[in-house]
Structure formats: C-alpha cells, structure tokens
Amino acid sequence: MWIQHHPLCYLYMKIRIDNLASDATEDDLRMLFELFGAVAAVTIDQRRRWGQIDMPSKAAAREAIEGLNGQNLKGFDMAVE
C-alpha cells in the first residue's frame, strides 16, 4: 500500500505528550512549547489523555522535550518524547 505524505510533513518534528490532565487544552500546550520556539500545530486526544506538538525547529523541539518531560501540568506529570 502506498501512502502519500504532504511534502511539508517532513519539515516538522512531532512531539508526543502522554499523561495529560483531562482538562488540558491546546492553548495550554501551545503556551508551554512556545517558550522553546515556534509551534506549527497542536492536537489533543482528551479521551486518551495524550497530545502531539509539531515544531518546525528540531533544535527547539529537542530543548522542549528536555525541558518539559516530567513537568507538571494541571496536576499531572507529562511524559514528553
């Protein structure tokens, strides 16, 4: 099976965030990750309590992962990878 990807999808580093509070919002995550650099997209699956951040800069994404992994957001320690 052939899967066609959008040409820009390879320009962003995708970061997964697990163990989110059920009331965490896309704005909450965007504000946190923008401390490290530009954020292209934010997605949250409230039911499964995880999210995804797309960042255009791989260096900024790596800094965000190191800086936010294990940090508390609304009573839950995020697992950022």
C-alpha positions in Angstrom: 0.0 0.0 0.0 1.3 3.4 -1.0 0.9 6.3 1.5 1.4 9.7 0.1 2.7 12.3 2.6 2.3 16.0 2.3 5.8 17.4 1.4 5.9 19.7 4.4 5.2 17.0 7.0 9.0 16.1 7.0 9.9 19.7 7.9 8.3 19.4 11.4 9.4 17.5 14.4 6.5 15.7 16.0 6.5 15.5 19.8 4.2 13.2 21.8 2.9 14.2 25.2 1.4 11.5 27.4 -0.3 11.7 30.8 -2.2 14.9 30.1 -4.8 16.2 32.5 -8.3 15.7 31.1 -8.9 19.5 31.2 -5.6 20.4 29.5 -6.2 22.4 26.3 -4.4 23.0 23.1 -3.7 26.6 24.2 -2.1 25.2 27.5 0.3 23.1 25.4 1.0 25.8 22.8 1.9 28.3 25.5 4.3 25.9 27.2 6.0 24.7 24.0 6.3 28.2 22.5 8.7 29.0 25.4 11.1 26.9 23.4 10.3 28.0 19.8 7.6 28.2 17.2 4.7 25.7 17.2 3.1 24.7 13.9 0.3 22.6 15.3 -1.2 21.2 18.5 -3.5 18.2 18.7 -5.1 16.7 21.9 -7.0 13.4 22.3 -8.8 14.2 25.6 -10.2 10.7 25.9 -6.8 9.0 25.8 -5.0 11.9 27.6 -2.3 12.5 25.0 -1.3 15.2 22.6 1.0 16.0 19.8 3.0 19.1 19.0 4.6 19.9 15.7 7.6 22.2 15.8 9.5 23.4 12.7 12.8 23.6 14.5 14.3 20.3 15.5 16.7 22.0 17.9 13.8 23.8 19.7 11.8 20.6 19.8 14.7 18.8 21.5 15.0 21.6 24.0 11.3 21.4 24.7 11.4 17.7 25.2 14.3 18.0 27.7 12.7 21.0 29.4 9.2 19.7 29.7 9.5 16.0 30.2 8.3 15.2 33.7 6.9 18.7 34.3 3.5 19.1 36.0 0.6 20.5 34.1 -2.7 20.8 35.9 -1.7 18.1 38.5 -0.3 15.5 36.0 3.4 14.9 35.3 3.7 15.0 31.5 5.7 12.4 29.6 7.2 14.2 26.6 9.0 12.3 23.9 
